[in-house]
Amino acid sequence: MAIGPGRIGGLLALVVFAMVLTAQSTAATTPPHADDVPAVMRMEYRENGLTAAVHAPRTLVGERKLVLSFRGGDAYAEELARQGFVVVLVDDRLALDGHRDLWRELARGGGPLVERFSGFVGHVVVAEP
């Protein structure tokens, strides 16, 4: 039995229509306001007279380098955190050594930050001078 040209076009239209109806809708799988959800988290601490804001990737996997900074703001720190760094924005540049010491202790699993930042233990690499 031969299939005529009119029948092929109808069959093709039917296949395309069936594909459109059964395809998943991308609009249904995209969460609303997906652009509003940052891939980073922001936390703050006040410890031993030191104050800082910490920006980090929301999910800590592997080792992440620590960046201590007294310059820039939240946008700068958030951008670095999106690139995989843990950024500590300090309010006083003269206190950088004190913050570095806190994070060294935390990296070893101790110190006053361990209760609040326990998820960072084993993931933060603090450069040694």
Backbone as CSV, one residue per row, in Angstrom:
resi,resn,N_x,N_y,N_z,CA_x,CA_y,CA_z,C_x,C_y,C_z
1,MET,0.846,-1.166,0.000,0.000,0.000,0.000,0.896,1.235,0.000
2,ALA,0.698,2.150,-0.913,1.489,3.367,-1.045,0.837,4.484,-0.242
3,ILE,1.701,5.307,0.369,1.199,6.446,1.139,1.344,7.676,0.257
4,GLY,0.248,8.390,0.045,0.265,9.563,-0.815,0.828,10.777,-0.109
5,PRO,1.191,11.830,-0.887,1.776,13.039,-0.318,0.870,13.714,0.700
6,GLY,-0.409,13.728,0.502,-1.336,14.353,1.448,-1.365,13.620,2.773
7,ARG,-1.244,12.319,2.680,-1.260,11.498,3.884,0.036,11.668,4.690
8,ILE,1.174,11.829,4.028,2.454,12.039,4.712,2.431,13.358,5.471
9,GLY,1.906,14.406,4.841,1.820,15.710,5.511,0.936,15.645,6.739
10,GLY,-0.178,14.937,6.639,-1.084,14.795,7.782,-0.447,14.000,8.902
11,LEU,0.256,12.940,8.529,0.949,12.116,9.513,2.051,12.915,10.209
12,LEU,2.805,13.687,9.444,3.863,14.526,9.998,3.285,15.571,10.962
13,ALA,2.184,16.182,10.578,1.532,17.171,11.446,1.067,16.524,12.739
14,LEU,0.561,15.310,12.662,0.102,14.588,13.847,1.262,14.278,14.789
15,VAL,2.421,13.857,14.245,3.604,13.551,15.056,4.106,14.817,15.748
16,VAL,4.202,15.916,15.022,4.656,17.177,15.612,3.703,17.621,16.706
17,PHE,2.412,17.526,16.473,1.417,17.920,17.475,1.546,17.069,18.742
18,ALA,1.766,15.777,18.576,1.928,14.876,19.722,3.193,15.224,20.502
19,MET,4.273,15.584,19.790,5.515,15.960,20.472,5.332,17.231,21.295
20,VAL,4.607,18.186,20.749,4.372,19.443,21.466,3.552,19.188,22.721
21,LEU,2.551,18.348,22.633,1.702,18.071,23.783,2.413,17.290,24.878
22,THR,3.362,16.442,24.521,4.025,15.609,25.529,5.326,16.186,26.043
23,ALA,5.843,17.240,25.414,7.095,17.854,25.868,6.878,18.553,27.199
24,GLN,7.901,18.481,28.083,7.810,19.170,29.366,7.884,20.665,29.143
25,SER,7.134,21.383,29.911,7.154,22.843,29.834,8.314,23.372,30.655
26,THR,9.175,24.181,30.044,10.300,24.746,30.784,9.828,25.771,31.797
27,ALA,8.715,26.409,31.542,8.191,27.399,32.483,7.779,26.736,33.793
28,ALA,7.315,25.499,33.717,6.872,24.813,34.930,8.050,24.356,35.786
29,THR,9.215,24.143,35.193,10.339,23.638,35.968,11.247,24.749,36.484
30,THR,11.082,25.970,36.016,11.910,27.079,36.467,11.255,27.723,37.680
31,PRO,11.934,27.769,38.826,11.317,28.375,40.000,11.103,29.864,39.775
32,PRO,10.034,30.413,40.338,9.801,31.841,40.178,10.928,32.645,40.800
33,HIS,11.305,33.701,40.148,12.343,34.610,40.628,13.670,33.892,40.849
34,ALA,14.024,33.007,39.942,15.281,32.258,40.085,16.483,33.191,40.125
35,ASP,16.385,34.346,39.451,17.502,35.282,39.456,17.677,35.968,40.805
36,ASP,16.649,35.952,41.630,16.700,36.614,42.927,17.394,35.771,43.992
37,VAL,17.658,34.500,43.706,18.246,33.608,44.692,19.766,33.604,44.516
38,PRO,20.504,34.223,45.440,21.959,34.249,45.285,22.566,32.881,45.570
39,ALA,23.684,32.630,44.950,24.385,31.366,45.157,25.325,31.470,46.348
40,VAL,25.229,32.556,47.091,26.115,32.775,48.230,25.298,33.043,49.486
41,MET,25.971,32.870,50.606,25.346,33.200,51.891,26.154,34.308,52.549
42,ARG,25.485,35.055,53.406,26.142,36.138,54.144,25.834,35.962,55.619
43,MET,26.885,35.964,56.418,26.747,35.833,57.863,27.629,36.888,58.513
44,GLU,27.377,37.192,59.763,28.197,38.160,60.489,28.652,37.556,61.807
45,TYR,29.741,38.102,62.330,30.158,37.706,63.668,30.777,38.887,64.399
46,ARG,30.675,38.832,65.711,31.341,39.758,66.634,31.994,38.871,67.678
47,GLU,33.302,38.878,67.681,34.030,37.989,68.589,35.311,38.665,69.043
48,ASN,35.530,38.672,70.339,36.752,39.253,70.918,37.001,40.684,70.432
49,GLY,35.936,41.464,70.300,36.061,42.840,69.837,36.231,42.988,68.334
50,LEU,36.137,41.899,67.600,36.284,41.918,66.143,34.918,41.734,65.488
51,THR,34.664,42.520,64.454,33.391,42.448,63.741,33.670,42.216,62.263
52,ALA,32.899,41.327,61.646,33.089,41.046,60.222,31.813,40.489,59.611
53,ALA,31.724,40.649,58.297,30.681,40.012,57.492,31.365,38.951,56.642
54,VAL,30.784,37.772,56.613,31.361,36.646,55.880,30.464,36.311,54.696
55,HIS,31.054,36.281,53.516,30.354,35.880,52.302,31.001,34.598,51.807
56,ALA,30.182,33.605,51.506,30.725,32.313,51.092,29.756,31.631,50.137
57,PRO,30.259,30.686,49.339,29.345,29.893,48.516,28.328,29.204,49.426
58,ARG,27.110,29.111,48.964,26.057,28.498,49.780,26.380,27.050,50.108
59,THR,26.998,26.338,49.194,27.394,24.953,49.418,28.915,24.888,49.440
60,LEU,29.450,24.443,50.550,30.903,24.332,50.683,31.315,22.898,50.353
61,VAL,32.011,22.755,49.242,32.516,21.452,48.810,34.010,21.616,48.561
62,GLY,34.794,20.744,49.136,36.241,20.849,48.964,36.805,22.000,49.767
63,GLU,38.029,22.358,49.464,38.688,23.451,50.184,38.443,24.768,49.463
64,ARG,38.188,25.815,50.256,37.935,27.158,49.732,38.951,28.108,50.330
65,LYS,39.550,28.953,49.501,40.524,29.922,49.996,39.815,31.060,50.717
66,LEU,40.440,31.501,51.795,39.915,32.600,52.595,40.504,33.914,52.097
67,VAL,39.650,34.907,51.920,40.076,36.249,51.543,39.663,37.183,52.671
68,LEU,40.642,37.806,53.304,40.373,38.820,54.328,40.497,40.182,53.671
69,SER,39.478,41.020,53.817,39.503,42.311,53.147,38.847,43.372,54.010
70,PHE,39.384,44.574,53.951,38.746,45.711,54.612,38.251,46.695,53.563
71,ARG,38.504,46.396,52.300,38.048,47.237,51.191,36.924,46.550,50.456
72,GLY,36.199,47.343,49.689,35.088,46.787,48.934,33.883,46.667,49.834
73,GLY,32.820,46.262,49.274,31.596,46.121,50.046,30.979,44.768,49.799
74,ASP,29.689,44.674,50.107,28.995,43.404,49.956,28.989,42.914,48.505
75,ALA,28.843,43.817,47.545,28.812,43.400,46.133,30.146,42.771,45.729
76,TYR,31.238,43.388,46.150,32.580,42.866,45.873,32.750,41.482,46.507
77,ALA,32.382,41.360,47.764,32.525,40.095,48.487,31.621,39.018,47.897
78,GLU,30.418,39.393,47.515,29.491,38.426,46.935,30.026,37.888,45.610
79,GLU,30.610,38.753,44.802,31.173,38.316,43.525,32.322,37.328,43.744
80,LEU,33.192,37.618,44.709,34.275,36.671,45.020,33.718,35.349,45.546
81,ALA,32.679,35.423,46.360,32.066,34.205,46.889,31.449,33.371,45.768
82,ARG,30.873,34.027,44.772,30.334,33.301,43.619,31.450,32.562,42.869
83,GLN,32.665,33.062,42.970,33.807,32.415,42.320,34.424,31.330,43.198
84,GLY,33.877,31.117,44.407,34.325,30.021,45.250,35.139,30.406,46.461
85,PHE,35.371,31.689,46.691,36.154,32.123,47.844,35.262,32.333,49.064
86,VAL,35.850,32.199,50.242,35.198,32.611,51.486,35.785,33.982,51.804
87,VAL,34.938,34.998,51.835,35.391,36.378,51.980,34.955,36.914,53.337
88,VAL,35.920,37.426,54.089,35.655,38.028,55.390,35.917,39.531,55.251
89,LEU,34.841,40.311,55.291,34.965,41.770,55.233,35.063,42.291,56.654
90,VAL,36.201,42.861,56.981,36.423,43.357,58.339,36.196,44.863,58.373
91,ASP,35.869,45.377,59.543,35.580,46.803,59.655,36.807,47.644,60.001
92,ASP,37.915,46.991,60.349,39.114,47.720,60.749,40.339,46.998,60.193
93,ARG,41.073,47.663,59.310,42.223,47.001,58.671,43.314,46.643,59.675
94,LEU,43.365,47.352,60.788,44.371,47.040,61.808,44.054,45.738,62.545
95,ALA,42.839,45.239,62.349,42.424,44.014,63.028,42.536,42.777,62.134
96,LEU,43.150,42.908,60.970,43.243,41.764,60.049,43.926,40.552,60.678
97,ASP,44.993,40.783,61.437,45.699,39.662,62.072,44.800,38.923,63.057
98,GLY,44.004,39.667,63.800,43.086,39.040,64.750,42.054,38.165,64.052
99,HIS,41.505,38.655,62.940,40.544,37.866,62.170,41.221,36.629,61.574
100,ARG,42.430,36.806,61.062,43.165,35.669,60.491,43.376,34.583,61.547
101,ASP,43.725,35.001,62.770,43.921,34.031,63.848,42.632,33.280,64.166
102,LEU,41.496,33.985,64.179,40.207,33.326,64.436,39.930,32.253,63.377
103,TRP,40.198,32.584,62.119,39.918,31.640,61.035,40.930,30.498,60.985
104,ARG,42.141,30.739,61.420,43.115,29.630,61.526,42.637,28.622,62.565
105,GLU,42.169,29.137,63.692,41.647,28.241,64.734,40.448,27.463,64.212
106,LEU,39.570,28.160,63.506,38.384,27.503,62.954,38.783,26.424,61.947
107,ALA,39.748,26.716,61.100,40.197,25.741,60.101,40.711,24.464,60.761
108,ARG,41.239,24.596,61.986,41.733,23.426,62.736,40.624,22.766,63.565
109,GLY,39.418,23.338,63.505,38.287,22.747,64.222,38.075,23.285,65.614
110,GLY,38.658,24.444,65.933,38.496,25.003,67.272,38.278,26.505,67.229
111,GLY,38.386,27.098,68.399,38.259,28.547,68.508,36.833,29.018,68.714
112,PRO,36.671,30.302,68.949,35.358,30.853,69.272,34.371,30.885,68.100
113,LEU,34.823,30.733,66.881,33.906,30.758,65.739,33.314,29.392,65.414
114,VAL,33.835,28.341,66.039,33.468,26.985,65.639,31.979,26.692,65.836
115,GLU,31.355,27.244,66.850,29.931,26.971,67.063,29.081,27.576,65.943
116,ARG,29.359,28.802,65.594,28.560,29.502,64.570,28.922,29.062,63.148
117,PHE,30.196,28.751,62.902,30.674,28.442,61.560,31.195,27.007,61.441
118,SER,30.575,26.073,62.135,31.065,24.690,62.139,31.075,24.072,60.743
119,GLY,30.190,24.497,59.865,30.145,23.973,58.504,31.355,24.355,57.665
120,PHE,32.144,25.314,58.153,33.330,25.756,57.432,34.562,24.911,57.752
121,VAL,34.513,24.180,58.868,35.655,23.365,59.294,35.957,22.334,58.215
122,GLY,37.214,22.283,57.810,37.636,21.346,56.773,37.467,21.887,55.367
123,HIS,36.880,23.078,55.234,36.653,23.648,53.911,37.403,24.956,53.667
124,VAL,37.926,25.558,54.725,38.569,26.867,54.596,40.081,26.704,54.675
125,VAL,40.774,27.317,53.714,42.224,27.305,53.693,42.695,28.720,54.002
126,VAL,43.428,28.857,55.106,43.959,30.150,55.518,45.430,30.170,55.142
127,ALA,45.799,31.142,54.327,47.199,31.248,53.890,48.099,31.564,55.073
128,GLU,49.221,30.917,55.100,50.206,31.170,56.136,51.223,32.188,55.615
129,PRO,51.627,33.178,56.416,52.590,34.177,55.934,53.978,33.605,55.752
